[in-house]
Amino acid sequence: MIDAEQARAEGIPQACRHATRQADARWQDMENMLLGGAPIDRTGGEIEASLFAQRRKAGKVRS
């Protein structure tokens, strides 16, 4: 993004757009790499519900 800011300061709109597109692509690649490598736990709600039921059965939760 520094390149885009520098091109904008120099008054070169085409270079600014190009640098902005490159920065966006790098950001997207990094985001995909980070999110792709981290498995998403899709059972979080079920686990919370079962823990709540256990606590309620044990008398630790008032409803």
N, C-alpha and C positions, 0 to 999 in steps of 0.2 A: 504494500500500500504506500510505502514511502516513495516509490518510483512515480506513482500516480500523483501524489501530492506535489512532488518536485516538477513534474510535467505541467501540472495545473498552474503552479507558481510561475513557470517560464512562459505560460500562455500558449502551449502547444496542445490543442484539444484532441487531436488524433492520437498522440502519444499517451495522453492521459486516459483515453478510452481503452487503448491497448493494454496499458499497465493495469488498469482496473479489472479488465477481463482476465488477465493473467493472475492477479491476486485473488479474484473470485474462484478461479479454477483451482488454485492451490488450496484455498480454504475448503472447497468442496471435497477435494481429494483427502485432505487431512480429516475432515469430518467423517467421510465414508470409511476411512481406515480405522478411526477410533471407534465408531459405532458398529462397524462390521466385526471387529475383533471382540467386542463385549457382548456376550449373550444376554438377551433380555429375558428376565424371569416373568413369564406370563401367568404364573400360578400364585402371584402375590396375594390376590384377593381371597383365593381359596384357603391359603395358609392362614391369613388373618382371621377368616371366618371360623376355621377349626380351632385356632387358639382362643378366640373369644368364647366359643362354645365350651371348651375345656375349662376356662376360667369361670364361666357362668355356672357350670355343673359343680365346680369346687366351691361355689359360694363367694367368689372374690369379686363378682360384678353384680351391681344392683341394676335391675331394669324396671 
